[in-house]
Amino acid sequence: MNTSSKRCPVCKRSRSEEFTPFCSKRCKDRDLARWFGDGYSVPGDPVNPEEIAHKDWDEA
């Protein structure tokens, strides 16, 4: 796969084979931090974590 034609989704520099789809470990870590910090979201109804935990506990 030719990664030079695609860009890093964080900084838009050329991708690196080692860190695809990112250009570096720094951009890879920045992207992960965005997920952890609620910088990204998946569309859907809000969910109460307590309800999920109780449902999983009841099924187990």
C-alpha positions in Angstrom: 0.0 0.0 0.0 1.3 3.4 -0.9 1.0 5.5 2.2 2.8 8.6 0.8 -0.4 9.7 -1.1 -2.6 9.6 2.0 -2.3 12.1 4.8 -2.2 11.9 8.6 -5.7 12.6 9.9 -4.3 14.8 12.7 -1.7 17.0 11.1 -2.1 16.3 7.4 1.5 15.3 6.8 2.4 12.2 4.8 1.7 8.9 6.6 4.3 6.7 8.0 4.4 2.9 7.4 5.2 2.3 11.1 2.3 4.5 12.4 -0.3 4.2 9.7 -2.7 6.0 9.4 -0.7 8.6 11.3 2.7 10.2 10.5 4.2 9.7 13.9 3.7 8.3 17.4 2.9 11.8 18.6 -0.1 12.1 16.2 -1.2 8.6 17.1 -1.1 9.5 20.8 -2.9 12.8 20.2 -5.7 10.9 18.4 -6.0 8.5 21.3 -6.1 11.3 23.8 -9.0 12.9 21.8 -11.0 9.6 22.2 -10.3 9.5 25.9 -11.2 13.1 26.4 -14.5 12.9 24.6 -13.1 14.9 21.6 -14.7 12.3 19.3 -18.1 10.8 19.7 -20.3 8.2 18.1 -23.8 9.4 17.2 -26.6 7.9 19.3 -28.8 8.5 22.4 -27.0 9.3 25.6 -26.5 6.2 27.9 -26.3 6.1 31.6 -23.2 3.9 32.5 -24.9 2.7 35.6 -27.8 1.2 33.5 -25.3 -0.7 31.3 -23.4 -2.0 34.3 -26.6 -3.3 36.0 -27.8 -4.9 32.7 -24.5 -6.7 32.2 -24.5 -7.8 35.8 -28.1 -9.2 35.6 -27.2 -11.2 32.4 -24.1 -12.8 34.0 
